[in-house]
Amino acid sequence: MFIPQGWRMDLAGIDPDQHWGVMAGLARRADAQAEWESIWVYDHFHTVPMPSQDATHEAWTLMSAFAAVTGRVRLGQMCTCMSYRDPAYLAKVAATVDVISEGRVEMGIGAGWYEHEWRAYGYGFPSAGERLGRLREGVEVFRQAWTTGSATLAGEHYQVDGAQVWPRPLQGTSAPGSASNGIPMWIAGGGEKKTLRIAAEYADYTNFDGSLEGFAAKSAILAGHCRDIGRDFGSITRTANYNVVIGANQKEIDDRLAWLVDHYKRSGVPDQILQAQLPGIKNGPAVGTPEQIAERLVALEGLGMAYAICYFAEAAYDLSGVELFEQQVIPALSDASPEQPHHRRWHLPGRD
């Protein structure tokens, strides 16, 4: 499950001196409940659907803080932008957080897309090809650093010369001769020619379009890349993110959507921007009654979607939707495939 961190204006109206209490409380709540395997945040600096003065708390700072206040749930970012931090430095940060968390970090990584914050922070905004080139070189640095403790790369975009990353992440180093790649790597994005090719080469997990049609199409392309390089397609766990708008009946669903519209308006989002966002909010696979949502997620699981990360826009203000999902959707999903419960991983990301 995503923990609200402000990126999607999901801490708006809450005093900043209360933000950490809200985030930590939700993280501890997820940690205490077996329904959730992991918590997540986004790696962004400026709010959406428009930049504003509302808070957006930084992802890797939160990773370290969540590591210290939880003891069970895994900790991820969906997804870290490669170009926002040097990859050797980021490999070191992630390894440190893995030690603090006692081996619970997931590395979500992607090429990045939010042009406004790129330019505002002085990163420029390179072409998609360059951003993807950085992604490829960066994940190679991660893999070297986490498996050997050192990284060297004379790349087009990054030059690393014997960067020492000690201690290595706890994951993959506890057993002598372990073949693990270290921190699990989530290559996020659905770019068909390059991103999914990088995923076929390096990913433990992918994360792309969560609709039935989109998921099936991206999966087929990923399978093709795996065939081309000789990778076992089944060794990659395919995942997707879902905006959950849940209600016991249509009136409750409509009321939750109306609250979200009003919340964005009170946060200063102009009507034209809001209207452009609404279709995507209303028509997602995880919008509906518990029965409807469970039916769609089971259908997606049939296509190979094995890990769902759920976002509840109202979680900082109202837990009724989270509770309804826990009480009625997750049990229905477990009942639908009792013989393979270990293949399904539901995540409660950080509130962003």
DAURSUL-V749067 format. One record per pair of residues at least 12 apart in sequence whose ideal C-beta (glycine too) atoms are under 8 Angstrom apart, sorted by the first residue. I is the first residue (numbers start at 1). J is the second residue. If there is no record, write none. Layout:
# DAURSUL-V749067
I & J
I & J
This chain:
# DAURSUL-V749067
1 & 30
1 & 36
1 & 38
1 & 39
1 & 40
1 & 309
1 & 310
1 & 311
1 & 312
1 & 315
1 & 322
1 & 346
1 & 347
1 & 348
1 & 349
2 & 39
2 & 40
2 & 41
2 & 42
2 & 78
2 & 241
2 & 309
2 & 310
2 & 311
2 & 312
2 & 315
2 & 347
2 & 348
2 & 349
2 & 350
2 & 351
2 & 352
3 & 23
3 & 26
3 & 27
3 & 30
3 & 39
3 & 40
3 & 41
3 & 62
3 & 66
3 & 315
3 & 348
3 & 349
3 & 350
3 & 351
3 & 352
4 & 22
4 & 23
4 & 26
4 & 315
4 & 316
4 & 350
4 & 351
4 & 352
5 & 23
5 & 41
5 & 42
5 & 55
5 & 56
5 & 57
5 & 59
5 & 62
5 & 350
5 & 351
5 & 352
6 & 19
6 & 47
6 & 54
6 & 55
6 & 56
6 & 57
6 & 351
6 & 352
7 & 41
7 & 42
7 & 44
7 & 47
7 & 48
7 & 56
7 & 352
8 & 42
8 & 47
8 & 48
8 & 311
8 & 313
8 & 352
9 & 47
9 & 48
9 & 52
9 & 54
9 & 263
9 & 264
9 & 267
9 & 269
10 & 313
10 & 314
10 & 315
10 & 316
10 & 351
10 & 352
11 & 54
11 & 55
11 & 316
11 & 351
12 & 54
12 & 263
12 & 266
12 & 267
13 & 263
13 & 266
13 & 267
13 & 317
14 & 316
14 & 317
16 & 55
19 & 55
19 & 57
20 & 65
22 & 316
22 & 351
23 & 57
23 & 62
23 & 66
23 & 350
23 & 351
24 & 65
24 & 66
24 & 69
26 & 39
26 & 315
26 & 316
26 & 348
26 & 350
26 & 351
27 & 39
27 & 66
27 & 69
27 & 70
27 & 73
27 & 350
28 & 69
28 & 70
30 & 70
30 & 73
30 & 348
31 & 70
31 & 71
31 & 72
31 & 73
33 & 326
35 & 326
35 & 330
35 & 346
36 & 73
36 & 346
36 & 347
36 & 348
37 & 73
37 & 74
37 & 345
37 & 346
37 & 347
38 & 73
38 & 74
38 & 75
38 & 76
38 & 106
38 & 309
38 & 345
38 & 347
38 & 348
38 & 349
39 & 66
39 & 70
39 & 73
39 & 74
39 & 75
39 & 76
39 & 347
39 & 348
39 & 349
39 & 350
40 & 75
40 & 76
40 & 77
40 & 78
40 & 108
40 & 309
40 & 347
40 & 348
40 & 349
40 & 350
41 & 57
41 & 59
41 & 62
41 & 63
41 & 76
41 & 77
41 & 78
41 & 349
41 & 350
41 & 351
41 & 352
42 & 59
42 & 77
42 & 78
42 & 79
42 & 349
42 & 350
42 & 352
43 & 59
43 & 60
43 & 77
43 & 78
43 & 79
43 & 80
43 & 81
43 & 84
43 & 108
44 & 56
44 & 59
44 & 114
44 & 117
44 & 352
45 & 58
45 & 117
45 & 120
45 & 121
46 & 114
46 & 116
46 & 117
46 & 120
48 & 114
49 & 264
49 & 269
49 & 273
49 & 274
49 & 276
49 & 277
50 & 269
50 & 270
50 & 273
51 & 116
51 & 117
51 & 120
52 & 267
52 & 268
54 & 267
56 & 352
57 & 352
59 & 77
59 & 80
60 & 77
60 & 80
60 & 85
60 & 90
60 & 93
60 & 94
60 & 97
62 & 350
63 & 75
63 & 77
63 & 97
63 & 101
63 & 105
64 & 96
64 & 97
64 & 100
66 & 101
66 & 350
67 & 97
67 & 100
67 & 101
67 & 104
67 & 105
68 & 100
70 & 101
70 & 104
71 & 102
72 & 104
73 & 104
73 & 348
74 & 104
74 & 105
74 & 106
74 & 347
75 & 97
75 & 101
75 & 104
75 & 105
75 & 106
76 & 105
76 & 106
76 & 107
76 & 108
76 & 186
76 & 309
76 & 347
76 & 349
77 & 106
77 & 107
77 & 108
78 & 108
78 & 186
78 & 188
78 & 207
78 & 241
78 & 309
78 & 349
79 & 108
79 & 109
79 & 110
79 & 186
79 & 188
79 & 189
79 & 207
80 & 107
80 & 108
80 & 109
80 & 110
81 & 110
81 & 111
81 & 112
82 & 109
82 & 110
82 & 111
82 & 112
82 & 131
82 & 134
82 & 135
82 & 138
82 & 139
83 & 111
83 & 112
83 & 118
83 & 123
83 & 126
83 & 131
83 & 134
84 & 112
84 & 121
84 & 123
86 & 158
87 & 137
87 & 138
87 & 139
87 & 141
87 & 142
87 & 158
87 & 160
88 & 141
88 & 145
88 & 151
88 & 158
88 & 160
88 & 163
88 & 165
90 & 138
90 & 142
91 & 141
91 & 142
91 & 145
91 & 146
91 & 151
91 & 163
91 & 165
92 & 145
92 & 163
92 & 165
94 & 107
94 & 142
94 & 169
94 & 183
95 & 145
95 & 146
95 & 165
95 & 167
95 & 168
95 & 169
95 & 182
95 & 183
98 & 169
98 & 170
98 & 171
98 & 183
99 & 167
99 & 169
99 & 170
102 & 170
103 & 169
103 & 170
103 & 171
103 & 174
105 & 169
105 & 171
105 & 183
106 & 183
106 & 184
106 & 186
106 & 205
107 & 142
107 & 183
107 & 184
107 & 185
107 & 186
108 & 186
108 & 188
108 & 207
109 & 135
109 & 138
109 & 139
109 & 142
109 & 185
109 & 186
109 & 187
109 & 188
110 & 135
110 & 187
110 & 188
110 & 189
110 & 195
111 & 128
111 & 131
111 & 132
111 & 134
111 & 135
111 & 189
111 & 191
111 & 195
112 & 131
128 & 191
129 & 194
130 & 157
132 & 191
132 & 194
132 & 195
132 & 198
133 & 156
133 & 157
134 & 157
134 & 158
135 & 187
135 & 195
135 & 198
136 & 194
136 & 198
137 & 153
137 & 155
137 & 156
137 & 157
137 & 158
138 & 158
139 & 185
139 & 187
139 & 198
139 & 202
140 & 153
140 & 155
140 & 202
141 & 153
141 & 158
141 & 160
141 & 163
142 & 182
142 & 183
142 & 185
143 & 181
143 & 182
143 & 185
143 & 202
145 & 163
145 & 165
145 & 168
145 & 182
146 & 165
146 & 168
146 & 169
146 & 172
146 & 181
146 & 182
146 & 183
147 & 168
147 & 172
147 & 180
147 & 181
147 & 182
148 & 168
149 & 164
149 & 165
149 & 166
149 & 167
149 & 168
150 & 162
150 & 163
150 & 164
150 & 165
151 & 163
151 & 165
168 & 182
169 & 182
169 & 183
171 & 183
171 & 184
181 & 204
184 & 204
184 & 205
185 & 202
185 & 203
185 & 204
185 & 205
186 & 203
186 & 204
186 & 205
186 & 206
186 & 207
186 & 239
187 & 199
187 & 202
187 & 203
187 & 205
187 & 206
187 & 207
188 & 206
188 & 207
188 & 208
189 & 207
189 & 208
190 & 208
190 & 209
190 & 214
190 & 218
192 & 218
192 & 221
196 & 208
196 & 218
196 & 221
196 & 222
196 & 225
197 & 225
199 & 222
199 & 225
199 & 236
200 & 222
200 & 225
200 & 226
200 & 228
200 & 229
200 & 231
200 & 236
201 & 229
201 & 231
203 & 236
204 & 236
204 & 237
205 & 236
205 & 237
205 & 238
205 & 239
205 & 307
206 & 218
206 & 222
206 & 236
206 & 237
206 & 238
206 & 239
207 & 239
207 & 240
207 & 241
207 & 309
208 & 238
208 & 240
209 & 240
210 & 240
210 & 241
210 & 242
210 & 284
210 & 285
210 & 300
210 & 305
210 & 308
211 & 284
211 & 285
212 & 285
212 & 296
212 & 299
212 & 300
212 & 303
215 & 238
215 & 240
215 & 300
215 & 303
215 & 304
215 & 305
216 & 303
219 & 238
219 & 303
219 & 304
222 & 236
222 & 238
237 & 306
237 & 307
237 & 345
238 & 304
238 & 305
238 & 306
238 & 307
239 & 305
239 & 306
239 & 307
239 & 308
239 & 309
239 & 345
240 & 300
240 & 305
240 & 307
240 & 308
240 & 309
241 & 308
241 & 309
241 & 310
241 & 311
241 & 349
242 & 284
242 & 285
242 & 286
242 & 297
242 & 308
242 & 309
242 & 310
242 & 311
243 & 281
243 & 284
243 & 286
243 & 287
243 & 311
243 & 313
244 & 286
244 & 287
244 & 293
244 & 310
244 & 311
244 & 312
244 & 321
244 & 325
245 & 257
245 & 260
245 & 281
245 & 282
245 & 284
245 & 286
245 & 287
245 & 288
245 & 313
245 & 321
246 & 286
246 & 287
246 & 288
246 & 289
246 & 290
246 & 293
246 & 321
246 & 324
246 & 325
246 & 329
247 & 288
247 & 289
247 & 321
247 & 324
248 & 289
248 & 290
248 & 324
249 & 289
250 & 289
253 & 287
253 & 288
253 & 289
256 & 314
256 & 321
257 & 281
257 & 282
259 & 314
259 & 318
260 & 281
260 & 313
260 & 314
261 & 274
261 & 278
263 & 313
263 & 314
264 & 277
285 & 297
285 & 300
286 & 310
290 & 324
290 & 325
290 & 328
290 & 329
290 & 332
291 & 328
291 & 332
293 & 325
293 & 329
294 & 328
294 & 329
294 & 332
294 & 333
294 & 336
297 & 329
297 & 333
298 & 332
298 & 333
298 & 336
298 & 337
301 & 333
301 & 336
301 & 337
301 & 344
306 & 343
306 & 344
306 & 345
307 & 344
307 & 345
307 & 346
307 & 347
308 & 344
308 & 345
308 & 346
308 & 347
309 & 347
309 & 348
309 & 349
310 & 325
310 & 346
310 & 347
310 & 348
310 & 349
311 & 349
312 & 325
315 & 351
316 & 351
322 & 348
330 & 346
333 & 346
